[in-house]
Amino acid sequence: LLTPVVRRYSLVADIIALQYQVISSCKAINKLATGIGFLPGECSYLATVCTNALNTSADNISNLQAVITNGNLEMTDEERITQIDHIYREQLELYQFIRGFGNNARLLLHSKQATKNNLLTLKNWYQLK
């Protein structure tokens, strides 16, 4: 069994919460990519980035599980805490990246839609087909 120090370390729960946020962000990005507005290559790129983010997040959770499961790794509590800190930083960085990536994808989609609307307005003004 783990010592109370490792068991109660708050970053363990934070890492799991960040994984949930990464998954939620990727679901939103994939939903955005399946809508109208992105070209097939762009949709593929969005999906690839999300797949890579989800794989990295799953690796982080696997590493966390190895660190907090007693008997898997011979480590002191201090070494376990250091590893948990490292995993937390990686997971936080991943979440910040995927959140920003999703925001940029939404901005790009809105920009594309605005451009399309502007072109339609100009065509109507000048009665172009």
N, C-alpha and C positions, 0 to 999 in steps of 0.2 A: 504494500500500500504506500501511497505517497504521503509525504509529511504534510502537516497542516499548512505550512508555508506555501508549498506548491499548489495544494488543493484549493486554497482560498485566493490565489493570485488572480486579481481582477482582469488582467489582460487576456486570460484564457477565454472568458465570456465575450470580451470585446472582439477577439479574433473571429469567433463564431458569428457574432453579429455582423461583422464586416463581410464575412462570406455571404451571409444572407443578402446584404446590400449589393454585393457584386452580382449575385444571381438575379436579383430584382432589376438591376440596371441593364444587365444583358438581355433579360426578357423584354424590357422596354425598347431597347435598341433593335432587337430582332423583330418586334412588332412594327416598329417604324420602318424597317427595311422591307417588310412584306407589303407595305402599302404602296400607293401610287406616288411616284416622284423620283425615285432613285433608278438609275440605270442598272442593268444586271451585274455589271462589274463592280459597281458601288455596293450593291446588296451583298455580293460575294465577299467583298472586303470587310464590310460591317460584320458579317457572320464569322469570318476568319478571326477578326480581332476579339470578338466575344468568345469564340471557342478557345482561343489561346488564354484569355483572361480566366475563363472557367477552369481550364486545366491547371493553370498556375495556382488558382485559389484552392483547388482540390489537393494539389501537392502540398500547399501550406498546411492544410488541415491534416493531411497524413503525417507531415513532419511534427505537427503539434501533438497528434495522438501518440507518436513514438516517444516524444519527450515527456509527456505526462503519464504514460503507462509505465508503471514501475516494472523493472525486469527486462524491458526492451533495450535500454541503454544504461550503461554504467556511468552515472553522473551524480555529482553532488547537487544539493538544492540550489546552490549558487550557479552552477553550470546550467541547470534546468531553467532557472529564471532568466539567465542571459540568453539562452536559446529561445525562450518564449518571447522575450523582448525583440529579438531579431525577427522572428516570425510575425510578430505584431507589426513591426515597421514595414515589412514586405507586404503584408496584407493591406495595411493602410495606404501605402503607395499605390498598390493595385486598384484599390477602391477609388482613390482620388483620380487616377488615370482614367478608369472606365467611366466614372461620372462625368469628367470633362469631355471625354470622347463622345459620350451620349449627348451632352449639351451641344457640342460642335456639330454633330450629325443633325440634331433638331434645327439648329440655326441654318445649316446648309439646306435642309429641306424647305424651311420657311423662305429662304432666299430664292430658291428655285421656283417655288409657288408664286412668290411676288413677281419675279421676272416673267413668268408665264402669264400672269394676270395683266402685267403692264403691256406685254406684247399684244394680248387680245384687245386691250383698250385702244392701243395705237392702231391696230387693224380696223377696229370699228370706227375710229375717228376719221381715218383716211379711206375707209370703205375698201379695204384690201381683202383679198380672199386668202 
